[in-house]
């Protein structure tokens, strides 16, 4: 049950990040810190959720998060008021890697062993 909830949160978070990424710049929520921290933090949480939700498949979770970081950045090139930058994609991917890393450190051993 807990794993299912985490998985749902992970996919909802992925869709929320996509929505924020393609929304007009003025409609994007701001936490109050700089955009670099917001990008890294959002993808760190995403990485953590995917790692915890898909514990046994953490390499796939890592791949999903890193590809989403690059893909979402490329999608910004399709919107008139946004820009796609490699540096932003790297910050997002780095945040995702950190999140997956935290998930790997935090995950408890499988109780069925």
C-alpha positions in Angstrom: 0.0 0.0 0.0 2.7 2.4 1.0 4.7 1.7 -2.2 1.6 2.4 -4.3 1.1 5.8 -2.7 4.7 6.7 -3.2 4.5 5.6 -6.9 1.3 7.8 -7.4 3.1 10.7 -5.8 6.1 10.2 -8.0 4.0 10.2 -11.2 1.9 13.2 -10.1 5.1 15.1 -9.2 6.5 14.3 -12.7 3.3 15.7 -14.3 3.4 18.7 -12.1 7.0 19.5 -13.0 6.0 19.1 -16.7 3.1 21.5 -16.2 5.2 24.1 -14.5 7.9 23.6 -17.1 5.7 24.4 -20.1 3.5 27.0 -18.4 4.2 30.7 -19.2 7.1 32.1 -17.1 4.8 34.5 -15.2 2.5 31.7 -14.2 5.4 29.6 -12.7 5.3 29.3 -8.9 8.3 30.7 -7.1 9.5 29.4 -3.7 11.5 32.5 -2.9 14.9 31.0 -3.4 16.7 31.2 -6.7 15.5 29.2 -9.7 18.6 26.9 -9.6 17.6 25.8 -6.1 14.0 25.3 -7.2 15.0 23.2 -10.2 17.4 21.0 -8.2 15.0 20.7 -5.3 12.0 19.6 -7.5 14.1 17.0 -9.3 15.7 15.8 -6.0 12.2 15.2 -4.6 11.2 13.5 -7.9 14.3 11.2 -7.7 13.6 10.4 -4.1 10.0 9.5 -4.8 10.8 7.3 -7.8 13.6 5.6 -6.0 11.4 4.8 -3.0 8.5 3.8 -5.2 10.5 1.5 -7.4 13.2 0.2 -5.0 14.2 -2.8 -6.9 14.3 -0.9 -10.2 16.3 2.1 -9.0 18.4 2.3 -12.2 15.3 2.6 -14.3 14.0 5.3 -11.8 17.3 7.2 -12.2 17.0 6.9 -16.0 13.4 8.2 -15.9 14.4 11.2 -13.8 17.5 12.1 -15.8 15.6 11.8 -19.2 12.8 13.9 -17.8 15.2 16.6 -16.8 16.7 16.7 -20.4 13.3 16.2 -22.1 11.5 18.8 -20.1 14.2 21.3 -20.9 13.9 20.5 -24.6 10.2 21.0 -24.4 10.8 24.6 -23.3 12.2 25.3 -26.7 8.7 24.8 -28.1 7.2 27.5 -25.9 7.5 31.1 -27.0 8.5 32.7 -23.7 10.8 29.9 -22.3 14.3 28.8 -23.2 16.1 25.5 -23.2 19.6 25.6 -21.7 22.0 22.8 -21.1 23.0 24.3 -17.7 19.4 24.1 -16.5 19.1 20.5 -17.7 22.3 19.6 -15.8 21.0 21.2 -12.6 17.7 19.3 -12.9 19.5 16.0 -13.6 21.9 16.6 -10.8 19.1 17.2 -8.4 17.4 14.0 -9.6 20.6 12.0 -9.1 20.9 13.4 -5.5 17.3 12.4 -4.8 17.8 8.9 -6.1 21.0 8.7 -4.0 19.2 9.8 -0.9 16.5 7.2 -1.7 19.2 4.5 -2.0 20.7 5.5 1.4 17.3 5.7 3.1 15.7 2.6 1.7 15.3 -0.1 4.2 16.4 -3.7 3.5 13.8 -5.9 1.9 12.0 -7.5 4.9 11.2 -10.7 2.8 14.9 -11.8 2.8 
